[in-house]
Amino acid sequence: KTEEEKQRWRRALTQVAVIAGEHSISWASEAEMILKIVMDVSNELPSSDFDRLVGVEAHVEKMKAMICLESDDVKIVGIW
């Protein structure tokens, strides 16, 4: 990895380290917990930041190919 990539990872991991987490045992509904996490992340990151996520692009392209976005079929994608 380039030095710039390493620095981006360091900054990202430093930011993540100070985020308060959620414990699934504290939630009656896992779906509600996931929704809260998604909303928290969405509120913190403007949509323009997604193009700068380190190491994500190749994974997104693989997922796009697997789920065939052109199809009208129902799809379920789980992220854990």
C-alpha positions as CSV (number, residue, x, y, z in Angstrom):
1,K,0.0,0.0,0.0
2,T,1.1,3.5,-0.6
3,E,1.9,5.8,2.3
4,E,-1.2,7.9,1.4
5,E,-3.4,4.7,1.7
6,K,-1.8,3.9,5.1
7,Q,-2.5,7.4,6.4
8,R,-6.1,7.2,5.2
9,W,-6.5,3.9,7.0
10,R,-5.0,5.3,10.2
11,R,-7.3,8.4,10.1
12,A,-10.3,6.1,9.4
13,L,-9.5,3.7,12.2
14,T,-8.8,6.6,14.6
15,Q,-12.3,8.0,13.8
16,V,-13.9,4.6,14.2
17,A,-12.2,4.0,17.6
18,V,-14.2,6.9,19.2
19,I,-17.6,5.8,17.9
20,A,-19.9,4.5,20.6
21,G,-21.2,1.1,19.6
22,E,-24.4,-0.8,20.0
23,H,-24.8,-4.1,21.8
24,S,-27.3,-6.4,20.2
25,I,-28.2,-7.9,23.6
26,S,-29.6,-4.5,24.6
27,W,-32.1,-4.5,21.7
28,A,-35.4,-6.3,21.5
29,S,-35.2,-6.2,17.7
30,E,-32.0,-6.7,15.7
31,A,-33.7,-5.0,12.8
32,E,-34.3,-1.8,14.8
33,M,-30.6,-1.9,16.0
34,I,-29.4,-2.2,12.4
35,L,-31.7,0.6,11.2
36,K,-30.3,2.9,14.0
37,I,-26.7,2.1,13.0
38,V,-27.5,2.7,9.3
39,M,-29.1,6.1,10.2
40,D,-26.2,7.0,12.5
41,V,-23.7,6.3,9.8
42,S,-25.8,8.0,7.1
43,N,-26.1,11.1,9.2
44,E,-22.3,11.2,9.8
45,L,-21.2,10.7,6.2
46,P,-22.3,12.9,3.4
47,S,-23.0,10.8,0.3
48,S,-20.0,12.4,-1.5
49,D,-17.7,10.6,1.0
50,F,-18.5,7.2,-0.3
51,D,-16.2,7.5,-3.3
52,R,-13.2,7.9,-1.0
53,L,-13.8,4.7,1.1
54,V,-10.6,2.7,1.1
55,G,-10.8,-0.8,-0.4
56,V,-14.6,-0.8,-1.0
57,E,-14.8,-0.2,-4.8
58,A,-13.8,-3.7,-5.9
59,H,-16.3,-5.3,-3.4
60,V,-19.1,-3.1,-4.6
61,E,-18.4,-4.0,-8.2
62,K,-18.5,-7.7,-7.3
63,M,-21.8,-7.3,-5.5
64,K,-23.3,-5.4,-8.4
65,A,-22.4,-8.2,-10.7
66,M,-23.8,-10.8,-8.4
67,I,-27.2,-9.1,-7.8
68,C,-27.9,-8.1,-11.4
69,L,-29.3,-4.7,-10.9
70,E,-31.0,-4.7,-14.3
71,S,-33.4,-7.4,-13.1
72,D,-36.7,-6.6,-11.4
73,D,-36.5,-9.7,-9.2
74,V,-36.5,-9.2,-5.4
75,K,-33.0,-9.5,-3.9
76,I,-31.8,-9.7,-0.3
77,V,-28.3,-8.6,0.6
78,G,-27.0,-9.2,4.2
79,I,-24.1,-7.3,5.6
80,W,-22.7,-8.4,8.9
